[in-house]
Amino acid sequence: MTQELTVTGMSCGGCEQSVEDALEGVAGVESATADREAESATVDGEADPDDLVAAVEAAGYEASA
């Protein structure tokens, strides 16, 4: 299953990597990619959307499912 999140606050490649790392640490995530220009992240796997949002917010960015 693929899920799309809205993520704001990313301003560089390092920010994208931080968001991807945070998402990939969530149980059930197979892969994650972040795009600062689109203000989004795409997640493949069976993770709970609330857990994904919480992981991104814990990394210092705003997110919504």
PDB file of N, CA, C and O in Angstrom:
ATOM      1  N   MET A   1       0.848  -1.180   0.000  1.00  0.00           N
ATOM      2  CA  MET A   1       0.000   0.000   0.000  1.00  0.00           C
ATOM      3  C   MET A   1       0.892   1.241   0.000  1.00  0.00           C
ATOM      4  O   MET A   1       1.888   1.302   0.720  1.00  0.00           O
ATOM      5  N   THR A   2       0.526   2.214  -0.805  1.00  0.00           N
ATOM      6  CA  THR A   2       1.265   3.469  -0.869  1.00  0.00           C
ATOM      7  C   THR A   2       0.438   4.565  -0.200  1.00  0.00           C
ATOM      8  O   THR A   2      -0.758   4.707  -0.455  1.00  0.00           O
ATOM      9  N   GLN A   3       1.101   5.331   0.659  1.00  0.00           N
ATOM     10  CA  GLN A   3       0.437   6.445   1.335  1.00  0.00           C
ATOM     11  C   GLN A   3       1.182   7.733   1.010  1.00  0.00           C
ATOM     12  O   GLN A   3       2.405   7.738   0.871  1.00  0.00           O
ATOM     13  N   GLU A   4       0.440   8.812   0.893  1.00  0.00           N
ATOM     14  CA  GLU A   4       1.003  10.121   0.620  1.00  0.00           C
ATOM     15  C   GLU A   4       0.771  11.017   1.841  1.00  0.00           C
ATOM     16  O   GLU A   4      -0.340  11.096   2.365  1.00  0.00           O
ATOM     17  N   LEU A   5       1.825  11.680   2.280  1.00  0.00           N
ATOM     18  CA  LEU A   5       1.718  12.634   3.379  1.00  0.00           C
ATOM     19  C   LEU A   5       2.054  14.022   2.867  1.00  0.00           C
ATOM     20  O   LEU A   5       2.871  14.174   1.959  1.00  0.00           O
ATOM     21  N   THR A   6       1.431  15.023   3.440  1.00  0.00           N
ATOM     22  CA  THR A   6       1.841  16.403   3.217  1.00  0.00           C
ATOM     23  C   THR A   6       2.855  16.729   4.298  1.00  0.00           C
ATOM     24  O   THR A   6       2.586  16.544   5.485  1.00  0.00           O
ATOM     25  N   VAL A   7       4.027  17.215   3.888  1.00  0.00           N
ATOM     26  CA  VAL A   7       5.095  17.543   4.842  1.00  0.00           C
ATOM     27  C   VAL A   7       5.594  18.941   4.533  1.00  0.00           C
ATOM     28  O   VAL A   7       6.026  19.220   3.415  1.00  0.00           O
ATOM     29  N   THR A   8       5.536  19.821   5.525  1.00  0.00           N
ATOM     30  CA  THR A   8       6.030  21.176   5.330  1.00  0.00           C
ATOM     31  C   THR A   8       7.229  21.421   6.240  1.00  0.00           C
ATOM     32  O   THR A   8       7.377  20.785   7.283  1.00  0.00           O
ATOM     33  N   GLY A   9       8.073  22.349   5.827  1.00  0.00           N
ATOM     34  CA  GLY A   9       9.234  22.716   6.626  1.00  0.00           C
ATOM     35  C   GLY A   9      10.551  22.199   6.074  1.00  0.00           C
ATOM     36  O   GLY A   9      11.612  22.533   6.600  1.00  0.00           O
ATOM     37  N   MET A  10      10.501  21.383   5.014  1.00  0.00           N
ATOM     38  CA  MET A  10      11.736  20.885   4.409  1.00  0.00           C
ATOM     39  C   MET A  10      12.311  21.972   3.504  1.00  0.00           C
ATOM     40  O   MET A  10      11.591  22.548   2.688  1.00  0.00           O
ATOM     41  N   SER A  11      13.607  22.252   3.647  1.00  0.00           N
ATOM     42  CA  SER A  11      14.209  23.308   2.835  1.00  0.00           C
ATOM     43  C   SER A  11      15.453  22.860   2.072  1.00  0.00           C
ATOM     44  O   SER A  11      16.016  23.636   1.301  1.00  0.00           O
ATOM     45  N   CYS A  12      15.888  21.611   2.280  1.00  0.00           N
ATOM     46  CA  CYS A  12      17.107  21.150   1.614  1.00  0.00           C
ATOM     47  C   CYS A  12      17.103  19.630   1.504  1.00  0.00           C
ATOM     48  O   CYS A  12      16.211  18.960   2.026  1.00  0.00           O
ATOM     49  N   GLY A  13      18.103  19.099   0.826  1.00  0.00           N
ATOM     50  CA  GLY A  13      18.224  17.664   0.687  1.00  0.00           C
ATOM     51  C   GLY A  13      18.393  16.957   2.022  1.00  0.00           C
ATOM     52  O   GLY A  13      17.917  15.837   2.204  1.00  0.00           O
ATOM     53  N   GLY A  14      19.064  17.609   2.941  1.00  0.00           N
ATOM     54  CA  GLY A  14      19.232  17.032   4.273  1.00  0.00           C
ATOM     55  C   GLY A  14      17.906  16.897   4.998  1.00  0.00           C
ATOM     56  O   GLY A  14      17.684  15.940   5.740  1.00  0.00           O
ATOM     57  N   CYS A  15      17.022  17.869   4.775  1.00  0.00           N
ATOM     58  CA  CYS A  15      15.678  17.793   5.365  1.00  0.00           C
ATOM     59  C   CYS A  15      14.922  16.597   4.794  1.00  0.00           C
ATOM     60  O   CYS A  15      14.269  15.855   5.528  1.00  0.00           O
ATOM     61  N   GLU A  16      15.017  16.420   3.486  1.00  0.00           N
ATOM     62  CA  GLU A  16      14.356  15.273   2.860  1.00  0.00           C
ATOM     63  C   GLU A  16      14.878  13.970   3.461  1.00  0.00           C
ATOM     64  O   GLU A  16      14.104  13.060   3.759  1.00  0.00           O
ATOM     65  N   GLN A  17      16.195  13.891   3.635  1.00  0.00           N
ATOM     66  CA  GLN A  17      16.786  12.676   4.194  1.00  0.00           C
ATOM     67  C   GLN A  17      16.313  12.444   5.624  1.00  0.00           C
ATOM     68  O   GLN A  17      16.053  11.307   6.016  1.00  0.00           O
ATOM     69  N   SER A  18      16.200  13.518   6.407  1.00  0.00           N
ATOM     70  CA  SER A  18      15.727  13.389   7.789  1.00  0.00           C
ATOM     71  C   SER A  18      14.302  12.840   7.830  1.00  0.00           C
ATOM     72  O   SER A  18      13.983  11.982   8.653  1.00  0.00           O
ATOM     73  N   VAL A  19      13.450  13.340   6.937  1.00  0.00           N
ATOM     74  CA  VAL A  19      12.068  12.874   6.879  1.00  0.00           C
ATOM     75  C   VAL A  19      12.028  11.414   6.437  1.00  0.00           C
ATOM     76  O   VAL A  19      11.294  10.609   7.011  1.00  0.00           O
ATOM     77  N   GLU A  20      12.808  11.072   5.425  1.00  0.00           N
ATOM     78  CA  GLU A  20      12.844   9.683   4.953  1.00  0.00           C
ATOM     79  C   GLU A  20      13.326   8.748   6.061  1.00  0.00           C
ATOM     80  O   GLU A  20      12.743   7.684   6.273  1.00  0.00           O
ATOM     81  N   ASP A  21      14.380   9.138   6.765  1.00  0.00           N
ATOM     82  CA  ASP A  21      14.905   8.315   7.854  1.00  0.00           C
ATOM     83  C   ASP A  21      13.851   8.124   8.947  1.00  0.00           C
ATOM     84  O   ASP A  21      13.681   7.024   9.474  1.00  0.00           O
ATOM     85  N   ALA A  22      13.146   9.212   9.281  1.00  0.00           N
ATOM     86  CA  ALA A  22      12.114   9.128  10.315  1.00  0.00           C
ATOM     87  C   ALA A  22      11.000   8.172   9.882  1.00  0.00           C
ATOM     88  O   ALA A  22      10.540   7.345  10.669  1.00  0.00           O
ATOM     89  N   LEU A  23      10.581   8.293   8.644  1.00  0.00           N
ATOM     90  CA  LEU A  23       9.501   7.434   8.151  1.00  0.00           C
ATOM     91  C   LEU A  23       9.930   5.973   8.076  1.00  0.00           C
ATOM     92  O   LEU A  23       9.155   5.076   8.406  1.00  0.00           O
ATOM     93  N   GLU A  24      11.167   5.736   7.641  1.00  0.00           N
ATOM     94  CA  GLU A  24      11.652   4.365   7.510  1.00  0.00           C
ATOM     95  C   GLU A  24      11.846   3.692   8.865  1.00  0.00           C
ATOM     96  O   GLU A  24      11.999   2.472   8.939  1.00  0.00           O
ATOM     97  N   GLY A  25      11.841   4.478   9.930  1.00  0.00           N
ATOM     98  CA  GLY A  25      11.935   3.917  11.270  1.00  0.00           C
ATOM     99  C   GLY A  25      10.600   3.461  11.834  1.00  0.00           C
ATOM    100  O   GLY A  25      10.556   2.879  12.918  1.00  0.00           O
ATOM    101  N   VAL A  26       9.514   3.716  11.120  1.00  0.00           N
ATOM    102  CA  VAL A  26       8.181   3.333  11.580  1.00  0.00           C
ATOM    103  C   VAL A  26       7.906   1.882  11.182  1.00  0.00           C
ATOM    104  O   VAL A  26       8.191   1.471  10.057  1.00  0.00           O
ATOM    105  N   ALA A  27       7.354   1.124  12.111  1.00  0.00           N
ATOM    106  CA  ALA A  27       7.021  -0.281  11.842  1.00  0.00           C
ATOM    107  C   ALA A  27       6.079  -0.384  10.652  1.00  0.00           C
ATOM    108  O   ALA A  27       5.086   0.340  10.573  1.00  0.00           O
ATOM    109  N   GLY A  28       6.390  -1.278   9.734  1.00  0.00           N
ATOM    110  CA  GLY A  28       5.539  -1.513   8.578  1.00  0.00           C
ATOM    111  C   GLY A  28       5.951  -0.758   7.334  1.00  0.00           C
ATOM    112  O   GLY A  28       5.411  -1.012   6.257  1.00  0.00           O
ATOM    113  N   VAL A  29       6.906   0.177   7.453  1.00  0.00           N
ATOM    114  CA  VAL A  29       7.347   0.946   6.291  1.00  0.00           C
ATOM    115  C   VAL A  29       8.400   0.151   5.528  1.00  0.00           C
ATOM    116  O   VAL A  29       9.393  -0.294   6.104  1.00  0.00           O
ATOM    117  N   GLU A  30       8.173  -0.022   4.229  1.00  0.00           N
ATOM    118  CA  GLU A  30       9.141  -0.701   3.373  1.00  0.00           C
ATOM    119  C   GLU A  30      10.109   0.299   2.755  1.00  0.00           C
ATOM    120  O   GLU A  30      11.304   0.022   2.649  1.00  0.00           O
ATOM    121  N   SER A  31       9.603   1.460   2.346  1.00  0.00           N
ATOM    122  CA  SER A  31      10.443   2.511   1.789  1.00  0.00           C
ATOM    123  C   SER A  31       9.711   3.839   1.904  1.00  0.00           C
ATOM    124  O   SER A  31       8.487   3.889   2.026  1.00  0.00           O
ATOM    125  N   ALA A  32      10.497   4.919   1.860  1.00  0.00           N
ATOM    126  CA  ALA A  32       9.916   6.259   1.945  1.00  0.00           C
ATOM    127  C   ALA A  32      10.745   7.224   1.109  1.00  0.00           C
ATOM    128  O   ALA A  32      11.971   7.129   1.074  1.00  0.00           O
ATOM    129  N   THR A  33      10.079   8.144   0.441  1.00  0.00           N
ATOM    130  CA  THR A  33      10.760   9.206  -0.283  1.00  0.00           C
ATOM    131  C   THR A  33      10.095  10.528   0.067  1.00  0.00           C
ATOM    132  O   THR A  33       8.874  10.607   0.208  1.00  0.00           O
ATOM    133  N   ALA A  34      10.913  11.564   0.204  1.00  0.00           N
ATOM    134  CA  ALA A  34      10.399  12.894   0.519  1.00  0.00           C
ATOM    135  C   ALA A  34      10.759  13.846  -0.620  1.00  0.00           C
ATOM    136  O   ALA A  34      11.809  13.705  -1.247  1.00  0.00           O
ATOM    137  N   ASP A  35       9.887  14.813  -0.881  1.00  0.00           N
ATOM    138  CA  ASP A  35      10.090  15.798  -1.945  1.00  0.00           C
ATOM    139  C   ASP A  35       9.776  17.177  -1.382  1.00  0.00           C
ATOM    140  O   ASP A  35       8.615  17.533  -1.180  1.00  0.00           O
ATOM    141  N   ARG A  36      10.833  17.945  -1.132  1.00  0.00           N
ATOM    142  CA  ARG A  36      10.617  19.260  -0.507  1.00  0.00           C
ATOM    143  C   ARG A  36       9.862  20.211  -1.421  1.00  0.00           C
ATOM    144  O   ARG A  36       9.077  21.026  -0.936  1.00  0.00           O
ATOM    145  N   GLU A  37      10.077  20.132  -2.735  1.00  0.00           N
ATOM    146  CA  GLU A  37       9.391  21.041  -3.650  1.00  0.00           C
ATOM    147  C   GLU A  37       7.897  20.761  -3.708  1.00  0.00           C
ATOM    148  O   GLU A  37       7.095  21.687  -3.827  1.00  0.00           O
ATOM    149  N   ALA A  38       7.524  19.499  -3.624  1.00  0.00           N
ATOM    150  CA  ALA A  38       6.106  19.127  -3.636  1.00  0.00           C
ATOM    151  C   ALA A  38       5.501  19.142  -2.235  1.00  0.00           C
ATOM    152  O   ALA A  38       4.294  18.962  -2.071  1.00  0.00           O
ATOM    153  N   GLU A  39       6.359  19.362  -1.210  1.00  0.00           N
ATOM    154  CA  GLU A  39       5.928  19.338   0.190  1.00  0.00           C
ATOM    155  C   GLU A  39       5.179  18.046   0.492  1.00  0.00           C
ATOM    156  O   GLU A  39       4.083  18.059   1.053  1.00  0.00           O
ATOM    157  N   SER A  40       5.799  16.921   0.104  1.00  0.00           N
ATOM    158  CA  SER A  40       5.137  15.641   0.304  1.00  0.00           C
ATOM    159  C   SER A  40       6.141  14.544   0.608  1.00  0.00           C
ATOM    160  O   SER A  40       7.346  14.696   0.406  1.00  0.00           O
ATOM    161  N   ALA A  41       5.612  13.446   1.094  1.00  0.00           N
ATOM    162  CA  ALA A  41       6.387  12.226   1.290  1.00  0.00           C
ATOM    163  C   ALA A  41       5.506  11.067   0.857  1.00  0.00           C
ATOM    164  O   ALA A  41       4.300  11.058   1.101  1.00  0.00           O
ATOM    165  N   THR A  42       6.129  10.094   0.211  1.00  0.00           N
ATOM    166  CA  THR A  42       5.430   8.899  -0.240  1.00  0.00           C
ATOM    167  C   THR A  42       5.995   7.711   0.518  1.00  0.00           C
ATOM    168  O   THR A  42       7.210   7.527   0.596  1.00  0.00           O
ATOM    169  N   VAL A  43       5.105   6.913   1.071  1.00  0.00           N
ATOM    170  CA  VAL A  43       5.512   5.781   1.904  1.00  0.00           C
ATOM    171  C   VAL A  43       4.898   4.501   1.351  1.00  0.00           C
ATOM    172  O   VAL A  43       3.695   4.434   1.100  1.00  0.00           O
ATOM    173  N   ASP A  44       5.740   3.486   1.163  1.00  0.00           N
ATOM    174  CA  ASP A  44       5.268   2.166   0.765  1.00  0.00           C
ATOM    175  C   ASP A  44       5.317   1.260   1.979  1.00  0.00           C
ATOM    176  O   ASP A  44       6.316   1.223   2.698  1.00  0.00           O
ATOM    177  N   GLY A  45       4.240   0.535   2.202  1.00  0.00           N
ATOM    178  CA  GLY A  45       4.178  -0.382   3.329  1.00  0.00           C
ATOM    179  C   GLY A  45       2.820  -0.339   3.998  1.00  0.00           C
ATOM    180  O   GLY A  45       1.869   0.250   3.485  1.00  0.00           O
ATOM    181  N   GLU A  46       2.753  -0.977   5.154  1.00  0.00           N
ATOM    182  CA  GLU A  46       1.482  -1.117   5.868  1.00  0.00           C
ATOM    183  C   GLU A  46       1.489  -0.352   7.197  1.00  0.00           C
ATOM    184  O   GLU A  46       0.913  -0.826   8.176  1.00  0.00           O
ATOM    185  N   ALA A  47       2.115   0.795   7.247  1.00  0.00           N
ATOM    186  CA  ALA A  47       2.220   1.556   8.492  1.00  0.00           C
ATOM    187  C   ALA A  47       0.939   2.329   8.793  1.00  0.00           C
ATOM    188  O   ALA A  47       0.191   2.699   7.888  1.00  0.00           O
ATOM    189  N   ASP A  48       0.707   2.564  10.071  1.00  0.00           N
ATOM    190  CA  ASP A  48      -0.424   3.364  10.524  1.00  0.00           C
ATOM    191  C   ASP A  48      -0.159   4.833  10.165  1.00  0.00           C
ATOM    192  O   ASP A  48       0.901   5.360  10.502  1.00  0.00           O
ATOM    193  N   PRO A  49      -1.099   5.503   9.489  1.00  0.00           N
ATOM    194  CA  PRO A  49      -0.892   6.897   9.114  1.00  0.00           C
ATOM    195  C   PRO A  49      -0.571   7.811  10.306  1.00  0.00           C
ATOM    196  O   PRO A  49       0.235   8.732  10.180  1.00  0.00           O
ATOM    197  N   ASP A  50      -1.195   7.559  11.450  1.00  0.00           N
ATOM    198  CA  ASP A  50      -0.928   8.385  12.626  1.00  0.00           C
ATOM    199  C   ASP A  50       0.521   8.219  13.088  1.00  0.00           C
ATOM    200  O   ASP A  50       1.142   9.180  13.542  1.00  0.00           O
ATOM    201  N   ASP A  51       1.057   7.002  12.974  1.00  0.00           N
ATOM    202  CA  ASP A  51       2.456   6.759  13.346  1.00  0.00           C
ATOM    203  C   ASP A  51       3.400   7.489  12.398  1.00  0.00           C
ATOM    204  O   ASP A  51       4.440   7.995  12.820  1.00  0.00           O
ATOM    205  N   LEU A  52       3.039   7.543  11.115  1.00  0.00           N
ATOM    206  CA  LEU A  52       3.870   8.248  10.129  1.00  0.00           C
ATOM    207  C   LEU A  52       3.914   9.743  10.438  1.00  0.00           C
ATOM    208  O   LEU A  52       4.981  10.357  10.437  1.00  0.00           O
ATOM    209  N   VAL A  53       2.751  10.314  10.701  1.00  0.00           N
ATOM    210  CA  VAL A  53       2.679  11.742  11.023  1.00  0.00           C
ATOM    211  C   VAL A  53       3.491  12.031  12.290  1.00  0.00           C
ATOM    212  O   VAL A  53       4.241  13.006  12.342  1.00  0.00           O
ATOM    213  N   ALA A  54       3.337  11.188  13.299  1.00  0.00           N
ATOM    214  CA  ALA A  54       4.066  11.390  14.556  1.00  0.00           C
ATOM    215  C   ALA A  54       5.570  11.326  14.346  1.00  0.00           C
ATOM    216  O   ALA A  54       6.312  12.096  14.956  1.00  0.00           O
ATOM    217  N   ALA A  55       6.031  10.418  13.491  1.00  0.00           N
ATOM    218  CA  ALA A  55       7.470  10.287  13.232  1.00  0.00           C
ATOM    219  C   ALA A  55       8.022  11.532  12.549  1.00  0.00           C
ATOM    220  O   ALA A  55       9.102  12.007  12.901  1.00  0.00           O
ATOM    221  N   VAL A  56       7.289  12.059  11.576  1.00  0.00           N
ATOM    222  CA  VAL A  56       7.737  13.265  10.876  1.00  0.00           C
ATOM    223  C   VAL A  56       7.750  14.454  11.833  1.00  0.00           C
ATOM    224  O   VAL A  56       8.688  15.250  11.823  1.00  0.00           O
ATOM    225  N   GLU A  57       6.716  14.574  12.656  1.00  0.00           N
ATOM    226  CA  GLU A  57       6.667  15.694  13.607  1.00  0.00           C
ATOM    227  C   GLU A  57       7.770  15.581  14.652  1.00  0.00           C
ATOM    228  O   GLU A  57       8.305  16.596  15.098  1.00  0.00           O
ATOM    229  N   ALA A  58       8.116  14.354  15.047  1.00  0.00           N
ATOM    230  CA  ALA A  58       9.201  14.157  16.011  1.00  0.00           C
ATOM    231  C   ALA A  58      10.550  14.555  15.395  1.00  0.00           C
ATOM    232  O   ALA A  58      11.483  14.919  16.110  1.00  0.00           O
ATOM    233  N   ALA A  59      10.639  14.481  14.051  1.00  0.00           N
ATOM    234  CA  ALA A  59      11.862  14.893  13.362  1.00  0.00           C
ATOM    235  C   ALA A  59      11.916  16.401  13.146  1.00  0.00           C
ATOM    236  O   ALA A  59      12.912  16.923  12.645  1.00  0.00           O
ATOM    237  N   GLY A  60      10.842  17.107  13.524  1.00  0.00           N
ATOM    238  CA  GLY A  60      10.868  18.572  13.469  1.00  0.00           C
ATOM    239  C   GLY A  60      10.126  19.200  12.312  1.00  0.00           C
ATOM    240  O   GLY A  60      10.329  20.380  12.024  1.00  0.00           O
ATOM    241  N   TYR A  61       9.274  18.449  11.642  1.00  0.00           N
ATOM    242  CA  TYR A  61       8.537  18.969  10.491  1.00  0.00           C
ATOM    243  C   TYR A  61       7.046  18.813  10.740  1.00  0.00           C
ATOM    244  O   TYR A  61       6.621  18.026  11.586  1.00  0.00           O
ATOM    245  N   GLU A  62       6.253  19.579   9.985  1.00  0.00           N
ATOM    246  CA  GLU A  62       4.803  19.472  10.088  1.00  0.00           C
ATOM    247  C   GLU A  62       4.322  18.450   9.065  1.00  0.00           C
ATOM    248  O   GLU A  62       4.806  18.417   7.934  1.00  0.00           O
ATOM    249  N   ALA A  63       3.368  17.618   9.471  1.00  0.00           N
ATOM    250  CA  ALA A  63       2.871  16.587   8.569  1.00  0.00           C
ATOM    251  C   ALA A  63       1.387  16.352   8.770  1.00  0.00           C
ATOM    252  O   ALA A  63       0.845  16.579   9.851  1.00  0.00           O
ATOM    253  N   SER A  64       0.731  15.887   7.695  1.00  0.00           N
ATOM    254  CA  SER A  64      -0.654  15.452   7.780  1.00  0.00           C
ATOM    255  C   SER A  64      -0.857  14.335   6.767  1.00  0.00           C
ATOM    256  O   SER A  64      -0.225  14.309   5.711  1.00  0.00           O
ATOM    257  N   ALA A  65      -1.738  13.426   7.105  1.00  0.00           N
ATOM    258  CA  ALA A  65      -2.007  12.271   6.227  1.00  0.00           C
ATOM    259  C   ALA A  65      -3.140  12.594   5.269  1.00  0.00           C
ATOM    260  O   ALA A  65      -3.516  11.754   4.451  1.00  0.00           O
TER     261      ALA A  65
END
